[in-house]
Amino acid sequence: MDFWATWCGPCRGQHPLYEQVKQRFRDRPDVVFLSINTDEDRSLVEPFLEDANWSKDVYFEDGLSAALRVSSIPTTIILGKQGQIFSRMNGYIPERFAAMLTERIQEALKE
């Protein structure tokens, strides 16, 4: 799950790296990527997605941030096969994000 907002510069920087990782796992039906928007004003989201040419497959957090204790964005949460939090990545390191996320997903698949 990728928690982000339209106003978040680091979220926009992380997005292409997140998309790279999605492509690596595109043939894996057991790996699902969810884009979770945290904007309070939902009317900003669709125009942003259109302008940025991002996928419109976006979910709104509706309390999920509080339930999963997401306190900053971008935050990426990987759930294990039993639905438990396997890994949490707060923020991102541009040079290492794609490799780190790929590695953590692979580790989660091994459990």
Backbone torsions as a table, in degrees:
resi	resn	phi	psi	omega
1	MET	NA	129.1	179.2
2	ASP	-108.5	111.1	178.2
3	PHE	-92.6	125.7	-174.8
4	TRP	-152.6	172.4	175.4
5	ALA	-144.5	157.8	-177.6
6	THR	-64.2	-31.2	-175.9
7	TRP	-86.3	-2.8	-172.9
8	CYS	-90.3	105.9	179.0
9	GLY	-58.7	-48.0	177.6
10	PRO	-59.8	-32.9	177.5
11	CYS	-62.6	-42.6	178.7
12	ARG	-66.1	-36.0	177.5
13	GLY	-68.8	-35.6	-178.8
14	GLN	-75.0	-28.8	-171.6
15	HIS	-51.9	-49.0	-179.6
16	PRO	-63.2	-31.1	178.3
17	LEU	-70.5	-40.3	176.7
18	TYR	-61.5	-41.3	178.5
19	GLU	-64.0	-36.2	176.5
20	GLN	-59.8	-44.4	-179.1
21	VAL	-66.9	-40.0	176.8
22	LYS	-56.6	-40.5	-179.8
23	GLN	-65.6	-36.1	179.0
24	ARG	-61.7	-30.1	-175.6
25	PHE	-110.0	14.5	-174.0
26	ARG	-62.0	-24.0	-179.8
27	ASP	-94.2	9.3	-178.5
28	ARG	-106.0	102.7	179.8
29	PRO	-66.8	-15.3	-179.6
30	ASP	-90.3	6.2	175.8
31	VAL	-121.1	120.8	-177.4
32	VAL	-122.5	132.0	178.0
33	PHE	-106.8	128.7	179.2
34	LEU	-120.8	129.5	176.4
35	SER	-95.8	115.3	-174.5
36	ILE	-112.4	110.2	-178.8
37	ASN	-86.6	138.2	-177.5
38	THR	-112.0	8.9	179.8
39	ASP	-61.0	137.3	174.1
40	GLU	-72.6	-37.6	179.2
41	ASP	-95.8	96.3	-176.6
42	ARG	-65.7	-20.6	-178.5
43	SER	-66.9	-16.5	178.9
44	LEU	-79.9	-20.5	-169.1
45	VAL	-70.8	-52.2	-176.9
46	GLU	-59.7	-46.3	177.2
47	PRO	-62.1	-35.8	177.6
48	PHE	-63.4	-47.5	-179.7
49	LEU	-59.6	-41.1	179.6
50	GLU	-63.7	-50.6	-178.0
51	ASP	-64.5	-38.4	-177.3
52	ALA	-85.3	-7.9	-178.2
53	ASN	60.8	42.3	175.9
54	TRP	-96.9	157.9	176.3
55	SER	-58.5	144.1	178.1
56	LYS	-89.7	5.1	176.8
57	ASP	-80.0	80.1	-175.2
58	VAL	-127.1	141.5	175.8
59	TYR	-112.3	151.4	176.3
60	PHE	-97.7	143.2	-169.6
61	GLU	-67.1	-33.0	173.4
62	ASP	40.6	44.9	178.6
63	GLY	96.9	-10.1	-179.7
64	LEU	-63.4	-35.4	178.7
65	SER	-58.8	-44.8	179.4
66	ALA	-66.3	-43.9	-178.2
67	ALA	-61.6	-36.3	-178.5
68	LEU	-98.4	6.5	178.3
69	ARG	57.7	44.9	174.9
70	VAL	-83.8	113.9	-175.4
71	SER	-111.4	-6.7	177.7
72	SER	-150.0	159.0	176.5
73	ILE	-129.9	150.9	-0.6
74	PRO	-72.5	145.3	171.6
75	THR	-131.5	134.6	177.1
76	THR	-117.1	126.4	178.8
77	ILE	-118.4	131.2	176.8
78	ILE	-109.6	125.0	175.9
79	LEU	-95.8	143.4	175.9
80	GLY	-79.3	178.6	-176.3
81	LYS	-62.5	-24.9	-179.7
82	GLN	-94.6	5.4	177.2
83	GLY	90.0	1.8	178.8
84	GLN	-84.9	157.0	177.0
85	ILE	-69.4	118.7	179.1
86	PHE	-91.9	-40.9	-177.1
87	SER	-152.9	149.8	178.0
88	ARG	-133.6	130.6	177.7
89	MET	-121.6	108.4	178.2
90	ASN	-93.0	123.4	-175.2
91	GLY	73.6	-165.7	177.5
92	TYR	-160.2	152.7	174.3
93	ILE	-106.6	109.3	-172.3
94	PRO	-50.1	-42.9	-175.8
95	GLU	-71.2	-19.7	-171.8
96	ARG	-122.7	-6.9	-171.4
97	PHE	-58.0	-51.0	-176.1
98	ALA	-60.4	-43.5	179.7
99	ALA	-66.9	-41.6	-179.7
100	MET	-65.2	-44.5	-179.5
101	LEU	-65.7	-42.3	177.7
102	THR	-58.8	-46.5	-178.6
103	GLU	-62.8	-42.8	-178.8
104	ARG	-68.1	-36.3	175.7
105	ILE	-65.6	-42.9	178.7
106	GLN	-62.1	-39.5	177.7
107	GLU	-64.7	-41.6	179.6
108	ALA	-63.9	-35.5	179.0
109	LEU	-68.4	-23.2	-179.2
110	LYS	-80.2	-19.1	-174.9
111	GLU	-71.2	NA	NA
